[in-house]
Amino acid sequence: MSLLCGRYFRAGVAVLTLTLAGCSSGNKAPWAAANEKVIEQGKVTGRSRELPSVNVPRLLGDGEPVEASKLSTAMIAPGVSAKLWWGRGALVESVEMQPDAAFPEQTLGEELIIIGQDGSATVQFDGKSLEIAKNEVLYLQPGAKRSVKAGAKGWKAFEVYSPIRLDHLALAGQNTSGLNVTFPDQGVTPSLQPGVVVPLSDIPFTPLTSPEEGKSYKRAASQSQLIWGKNAQISFVRMDPGTQFPLHIHPEDQLTHMLRGKLDQGIVDKLFSFTAPAGNTVYLPGGMVHSADMGDTGADQLDVFWPVRPDYLERAQKQQALYQQVVAADAKPQKLAEGFTFTEGPSWLKGKLYFSDMYFKNPAGGDYTGSPARSRLIVMEPAGKVRVLSSGMQSNGTIAAKNGNLIVCDMFGHRVVEVDPATGRVVRVVLNEINGKPIDGPNDLVMDAKGGLYVTDPQFTPEAKKSQPGKQVYYVAPDGTAKVVIGPGEFAMPNGVELSPDGKTLYVNNTWQKPGENYIWAYDVAEDGGLSKKRQFAKLDLTPTVLESAKPEDRLDSGADGSAVDTAGRYYVATRTGLQIFMPDGTSVGTIFVPQYPVSITFGGANNDILYMVGESSVWSIQTKVRGFRYPEGTN
């Protein structure tokens, strides 16, 4: 019986080319003719490779989706059950363990990747004991002796085995007599070190598709966290709302399971609706053409490939190289201080970090009732020792002045002021009115080479009646004259603002909603500080929680706030997903994950190569391989 053509996978070496392989021209799979037609009409191209010979019982039909509730169930041990789906070389199990349930020690005959979904567990292997929890990953190799005990709240996880475990297939009711699931090691170097628990957030997103055509920014609409062993590869793919994963083929087998959102899955010449509640699952044999059209919240899927895709390895390595130009692979943010209410606006000045600690009643709960009397301006030594420089001002963004003082946005005071960094005393008012009317709530600011200042005003103030006609950006010239350079109606919330090192481009971050959406916007800068040629510089990642918001307008909340640039022109922006980094052309470098939402950032340290991140109640830093840039040079 030939590959792909019957209820069992058999035969010798399978050669998968553009369409199928393993099925002779006289014994093609039922979907072969339609597949070839779609490939020809869509001018689809692909790779070819030889796949190992296996003999595995079939459960899922080729390209025939099923809902998760209809998958096979195996009782692994008392209180331990699993939903199973598999192809030829990889088995996926959605494991659920009741509180304190356990299964005894077993010697693995397969490599195993575990991804925690909920709860916690203790994994014993080879005399070691490891704790694993939600959104953590563990890789184990064949020969490891493993047992698992669920925590007090139970344990849910995906487990991916390669080769397939015949004993678990038997528990699911499959006849495994006389089968051979083994194959030669595929020789791929695993992405994870065996026996080490790794946070899923440490796995970077890799672009899977080319940048969207016709856009001023460079963004892949589909990105994935890729994990692989020697034989199987896991892809946690996230696809942007309203986009398409184009028609494509590859010679590797693919198992797909719906995790979040909704999409229309194209398989050969048919279209299937996939939703997260249904947990739609499908087996796509190598060479089967497929695509996807995302719904209005986008979609997340778990894809498992066998064997490992070399094109995905190449993409992952390219993305990792970009990221490691900025920070070392093992560099992680370090917490320096905590106990604040809502930290904002950091600046490095004369060997110290200055930042605002704004008092809000309950920022975590969305209550931003402020209090200037309870807000503070903080100064911190490099080692993390802090003291209050001043209080009584609901300050926000800060920046160094040319004379060595600190320029501060007094948000609720409707002014920008210059502060003595030694005493905290206000020495002069830099800006308090535009066109004869008070400004509303200055938020962030950046200085150009001449000493002029760009100031954002998103009107985030307690007064119901505002003084200015809308949310704006101002320019204060070196002589003190001020003008509006971005008028009302351009942004829902203009927040962080930054200049490129050559001073020719101004960047503005929109925090949420329309207009502005989840984009970084760029403008050309004129000699007099004026702006022109507004364009989308970069599109920001969004969290699953934001994407699933009930109100469509809330699905654009990137939380984009403070930003920075380095001497090479890379752009850094604090967002809800972490510290997102972009090349000067808008290409994503990657994201530095911070345990607490990083609200604002700045470079500092003796060599200006440490990124400081303030966010909510804490302050963090990470050592980089680059140097930050901001005027005035030499002070911050």
URVENCOR-V718056 format. One record per residue. PHI is phi as a letter, one per 30 degrees, with the letter a starting at -180 (999 if undefined). PSI is psi in whole degrees, -180 to 180 (* if undefined). OMEGA is omega in degrees with one decimal (* if undefined). Layout:
BEGIN
{{PHI,PSI,OMEGA} {PHI,PSI,OMEGA}}
END
This chain:
BEGIN
{{999,134,-173.0} {d,162,177.3} {e,140,171.8} {i,-5,-169.5} {c,-12,-178.1} {b,-162,-178.0} {d,-2,176.0} {b,149,172.7} {d,117,177.2} {b,-176,174.1} {j,-177,-179.8} {d,-148,-177.9} {d,131,179.8} {c,130,176.8} {c,107,-178.3} {c,120,179.0} {c,-144,-175.6} {d,-39,-177.6} {c,-98,179.2} {c,-174,160.6} {a,167,-174.6} {i,-22,174.8} {c,118,-179.5} {d,163,-177.2} {e,-24,178.8} {c,-2,-175.7} {b,55,-177.1} {d,157,174.6} {d,154,-177.0} {e,-26,-177.1} {c,3,-172.5} {d,-47,-175.6} {d,-45,178.9} {d,-38,178.9} {d,-47,179.8} {d,-37,-179.9} {d,-45,179.7} {d,-41,179.3} {d,-44,-179.1} {d,-46,-178.5} {d,-38,-179.1} {d,-1,-178.4} {h,47,-177.6} {d,134,176.3} {c,163,-178.8} {a,-169,-179.2} {c,172,171.9} {b,150,177.4} {a,165,175.3} {c,135,178.0} {c,150,-178.9} {d,159,176.7} {d,133,176.5} {b,167,-179.9} {b,95,-170.1} {b,135,177.4} {d,141,-178.6} {d,145,171.7} {b,-58,179.4} {d,137,174.7} {d,157,179.4} {d,117,175.9} {i,25,-178.5} {c,99,-175.7} {d,147,171.9} {b,156,174.7} {d,153,-175.4} {e,-33,-178.2} {d,-18,-177.2} {c,4,177.2} {d,159,178.0} {d,144,177.9} {c,136,176.5} {b,135,171.7} {c,104,-174.4} {d,-38,-178.8} {a,170,177.0} {e,124,-179.6} {i,9,-178.5} {b,115,178.7} {b,163,-179.4} {a,140,166.4} {d,135,-174.0} {b,141,166.5} {b,147,-172.0} {a,161,172.9} {c,-127,-178.9} {c,-36,-174.6} {b,-1,-177.9} {b,140,176.6} {c,130,177.3} {c,132,176.9} {b,130,170.8} {c,99,-170.4} {c,138,174.5} {b,123,179.1} {c,132,176.4} {d,159,-180.0} {e,129,177.7} {i,6,176.5} {d,157,-177.9} {b,155,165.1} {b,147,-167.5} {d,171,-178.3} {d,135,175.4} {b,147,174.2} {c,120,-176.7} {d,132,171.5} {c,1,-175.0} {b,162,167.8} {d,151,-172.9} {b,132,172.5} {c,124,-179.1} {c,132,176.7} {b,114,-178.6} {d,134,178.2} {c,-32,179.2} {a,154,178.8} {i,-151,-178.3} {a,165,178.7} {a,159,171.6} {c,125,179.5} {c,122,174.9} {c,129,175.7} {a,135,176.4} {h,41,177.5} {i,1,178.7} {c,158,177.5} {b,126,-179.1} {b,141,172.1} {c,135,177.9} {b,142,-175.0} {b,-175,-179.5} {e,138,178.3} {i,34,172.2} {b,153,-172.4} {b,142,176.4} {b,132,178.9} {c,129,178.0} {b,146,-177.3} {c,162,178.9} {e,142,-179.5} {j,-17,178.7} {d,138,175.4} {c,116,-170.2} {b,139,167.1} {b,158,-176.5} {b,139,171.4} {b,129,-179.4} {d,153,175.9} {d,-175,-174.8} {d,-23,179.1} {c,14,179.7} {i,-177,-174.9} {a,131,173.4} {b,138,-177.1} {a,156,164.5} {c,134,173.3} {b,129,-179.3} {c,119,-179.9} {c,143,171.2} {a,122,-2.0} {d,-177,-178.1} {d,144,176.8} {d,109,-179.7} {d,-32,180.0} {d,-35,177.6} {d,-34,175.0} {d,-38,177.6} {d,-40,177.8} {d,-26,178.0} {d,8,174.5} {j,12,-179.6} {d,144,175.1} {d,112,-174.9} {c,11,-177.1} {d,130,173.8} {i,13,-177.2} {c,157,177.5} {b,111,-177.8} {c,-1,-176.0} {d,156,178.3} {a,161,-179.6} {d,146,174.6} {e,133,-175.2} {d,-4,169.5} {i,16,178.9} {d,139,175.3} {d,121,-178.0} {e,152,179.7} {d,-17,-177.7} {b,151,174.9} {d,131,-179.4} {e,140,173.5} {i,18,179.8} {b,124,177.3} {d,128,-176.1} {b,131,173.9} {d,137,178.6} {e,-29,179.0} {d,-18,177.0} {d,-11,179.0} {d,112,-174.9} {d,156,173.7} {d,135,178.3} {c,131,176.8} {d,131,-179.5} {c,-19,-178.0} {b,164,177.3} {d,157,177.7} {e,146,179.3} {e,134,-178.5} {d,149,175.0} {i,15,-179.5} {c,153,177.8} {d,-14,179.3} {c,164,-179.4} {c,101,-178.5} {b,134,171.3} {d,127,-178.1} {d,-16,178.0} {b,124,-179.7} {b,155,-174.5} {b,147,166.6} {c,113,-173.3} {c,132,178.2} {b,137,179.3} {b,153,170.7} {c,-149,178.9} {d,-22,-171.1} {b,-38,-177.4} {c,155,-177.7} {b,133,178.7} {c,136,178.9} {b,111,170.8} {c,95,-171.2} {c,134,176.3} {c,128,-174.8} {b,132,-173.3} {d,150,177.1} {e,140,173.2} {i,16,-178.5} {c,-180,-178.2} {b,137,165.7} {c,113,-168.0} {d,162,177.2} {e,129,-176.2} {a,165,174.6} {b,160,173.6} {a,154,-175.8} {d,-14,-179.2} {d,149,171.7} {d,150,-179.9} {b,132,171.0} {c,125,-175.5} {b,135,-179.6} {b,127,-176.2} {d,131,-178.2} {c,-40,-175.4} {a,150,174.8} {i,-155,-179.8} {a,154,178.6} {a,164,170.4} {c,116,-177.4} {c,117,174.9} {d,125,178.7} {b,113,-173.5} {h,-114,-177.6} {c,19,-179.7} {c,160,180.0} {b,132,-178.1} {b,139,177.0} {d,123,177.8} {c,137,174.9} {b,156,179.5} {d,-44,-179.8} {e,-35,179.8} {d,-24,-178.7} {h,41,-175.8} {e,136,-175.9} {b,140,-178.3} {b,147,172.8} {c,124,178.4} {c,105,178.8} {d,155,179.7} {e,136,178.5} {j,-7,179.2} {d,123,-175.4} {d,140,-177.6} {a,166,-178.4} {a,179,177.9} {a,140,173.5} {c,120,-174.0} {d,151,173.7} {d,-169,-172.1} {d,-6,173.7} {c,8,-175.6} {i,-167,-177.4} {a,149,171.6} {c,137,177.2} {b,152,168.6} {c,116,175.6} {c,137,175.1} {b,124,-178.6} {c,144,172.5} {b,129,-13.6} {d,-174,179.4} {d,137,179.9} {d,119,179.7} {d,-30,178.3} {d,-34,176.6} {d,-36,175.0} {d,-44,-179.2} {d,-43,177.9} {d,-43,-179.2} {d,-42,-180.0} {d,-38,178.1} {d,-43,-179.7} {d,-41,178.6} {d,-36,178.8} {d,-40,177.0} {d,-46,-177.3} {d,-41,-175.9} {d,-4,166.4} {d,-23,-176.4} {c,-50,179.5} {b,153,177.5} {d,154,-176.5} {e,-34,-176.9} {c,6,-179.8} {d,135,-180.0} {b,149,176.1} {d,140,178.6} {c,132,178.8} {d,128,-179.1} {c,-35,-176.5} {a,156,178.3} {a,180,179.6} {j,13,179.7} {c,174,178.8} {c,-56,179.2} {a,98,-176.0} {d,147,-174.9} {a,165,164.1} {h,54,-177.8} {d,149,172.4} {b,141,175.4} {c,126,-175.9} {b,121,174.6} {h,45,174.1} {i,10,-179.9} {b,157,177.3} {c,126,176.8} {c,138,177.2} {a,164,179.5} {c,143,169.5} {c,94,-175.4} {d,132,175.3} {d,125,168.5} {b,149,-173.5} {d,-49,-179.8} {a,74,-176.1} {d,-34,179.3} {d,-30,179.1} {c,6,178.1} {i,9,178.4} {c,103,-177.7} {c,36,172.1} {d,115,-173.3} {c,177,177.4} {a,104,175.8} {e,-35,-177.9} {d,-29,-177.4} {c,4,177.2} {c,157,-172.4} {b,154,168.6} {c,125,-170.5} {c,144,170.8} {b,135,-175.8} {b,135,173.3} {d,158,-178.5} {e,-33,-177.8} {d,-8,176.7} {j,-4,177.8} {d,130,-175.3} {b,156,169.8} {b,157,178.9} {d,121,178.0} {d,-42,178.5} {a,165,176.2} {b,173,179.1} {j,9,-179.7} {b,126,177.3} {d,72,-176.4} {d,158,179.9} {b,-109,-178.5} {d,149,176.3} {b,160,174.8} {a,153,178.1} {d,146,173.6} {c,161,-179.6} {d,-30,-178.1} {d,7,178.2} {j,-2,174.0} {d,-176,-179.3} {c,131,175.1} {c,129,-168.5} {b,137,171.6} {d,109,174.4} {d,88,-166.9} {d,-53,-178.4} {d,-15,176.8} {d,-1,175.4} {h,44,-177.9} {a,161,169.7} {c,130,-173.1} {b,160,172.9} {c,132,-172.5} {b,140,172.9} {d,117,-175.7} {d,-11,178.0} {d,-36,-174.0} {c,-20,-174.8} {i,5,-177.7} {d,137,175.6} {d,123,-177.7} {c,-22,174.5} {a,161,174.8} {c,124,-179.0} {d,-41,-178.5} {a,131,173.9} {b,-6,177.3} {a,154,175.8} {b,130,179.3} {h,38,175.6} {i,5,-179.8} {b,149,179.8} {d,146,169.6} {d,165,-175.6} {c,-82,-174.9} {b,84,179.1} {e,133,-170.3} {c,-53,-177.4} {b,165,-176.8} {a,157,177.3} {b,149,-177.3} {c,142,173.9} {c,178,-174.4} {d,-25,-179.0} {d,-11,-176.1} {j,2,175.0} {d,158,-176.7} {b,135,166.9} {c,133,-175.3} {b,127,175.5} {d,146,178.8} {b,90,178.5} {d,9,178.1} {h,38,180.0} {d,71,-175.4} {b,161,-173.6} {d,-20,-175.9} {d,132,177.7} {d,-39,179.6} {c,123,-178.6} {c,157,179.8} {d,-36,-178.6} {c,160,-174.9} {d,-9,-179.7} {l,-174,-179.7} {d,129,-167.7} {b,173,170.4} {b,134,-177.7} {c,158,170.0} {b,125,176.3} {c,112,-178.5} {d,163,179.3} {e,-27,179.6} {d,2,176.3} {j,-11,178.0} {d,145,-174.6} {b,150,178.3} {b,161,174.7} {d,126,178.3} {c,-20,170.5} {b,115,-172.6} {d,-177,-179.0} {d,152,173.8} {i,-3,-178.8} {d,-31,-175.8} {b,146,172.1} {d,-38,176.0} {a,88,174.2} {d,124,-170.9} {b,-101,-179.8} {d,148,-179.2} {b,141,-176.3} {a,155,176.5} {c,145,172.5} {d,156,-177.3} {e,-31,178.7} {d,-2,177.1} {i,7,-175.3} {c,-15,-176.4} {b,131,173.6} {c,133,177.6} {c,139,176.9} {b,130,178.9} {c,128,170.8} {c,130,-172.8} {d,-42,-176.0} {a,166,170.3} {h,-175,177.7} {c,151,-6.4} {d,157,179.5} {j,-40,176.4} {h,-154,-177.1} {c,59,179.9} {b,152,160.9} {c,131,-177.4} {c,146,-178.6} {b,148,177.9} {b,148,168.1} {d,141,-177.2} {c,128,177.4} {d,167,-178.1} {e,-35,-178.1} {d,10,179.3} {j,-7,178.5} {d,162,-175.2} {b,150,178.2} {a,173,175.9} {h,56,176.4} {d,135,-178.8} {a,160,176.7} {d,116,-179.4} {d,-43,-177.4} {a,148,174.9} {c,130,-171.4} {c,146,174.3} {d,151,177.9} {b,152,179.3} {d,156,175.6} {e,-38,179.5} {d,-44,178.2} {d,-45,-178.3} {d,-28,-179.2} {c,13,179.5} {e,145,-177.7} {d,-38,-178.7} {c,128,-179.1} {e,-36,-177.7} {d,-24,179.9} {d,-5,-179.3} {d,10,-179.5} {c,15,-174.2} {d,88,176.0} {d,-21,-174.0} {i,15,-177.7} {e,127,-175.0} {b,-116,-175.4} {d,156,-175.9} {b,171,179.8} {a,166,173.1} {b,157,172.1} {c,178,-174.0} {d,-21,177.8} {d,-1,177.2} {j,6,175.4} {d,148,-176.8} {c,131,-177.7} {c,131,-179.4} {b,134,178.3} {d,128,-179.1} {b,176,-179.8} {d,-27,179.5} {d,-11,-176.7} {k,-164,-179.6} {c,101,-177.7} {d,140,-174.5} {b,139,-178.9} {b,145,171.3} {d,166,-179.7} {e,-22,178.2} {c,6,177.5} {j,-2,176.8} {d,135,-179.8} {d,131,173.7} {d,-36,-178.1} {k,-174,-177.2} {b,130,171.5} {d,114,179.3} {d,131,178.2} {c,131,-176.6} {e,-28,176.0} {b,141,-178.1} {e,115,179.6} {d,109,-175.1} {d,-39,-177.5} {a,162,-170.7} {b,161,170.1} {a,155,170.8} {d,150,177.4} {a,-161,-176.1} {j,170,-175.6} {e,-33,179.9} {c,11,-179.5} {h,35,-177.2} {c,13,176.0} {c,128,175.3} {d,121,174.4} {c,134,-177.6} {b,122,176.2} {c,143,-178.0} {a,118,178.1} {h,-113,-169.7} {c,4,-170.3} {b,169,176.8} {b,134,-176.6} {b,163,173.8} {b,158,174.6} {b,135,177.4} {d,136,179.2} {c,175,175.6} {c,5,-175.0} {b,175,175.8} {b,135,-179.9} {d,162,178.5} {b,133,172.9} {a,140,173.4} {d,150,-7.7} {d,138,-178.0} {d,149,174.6} {j,-7,-179.5} {c,-32,-179.5} {b,*,*}}
END
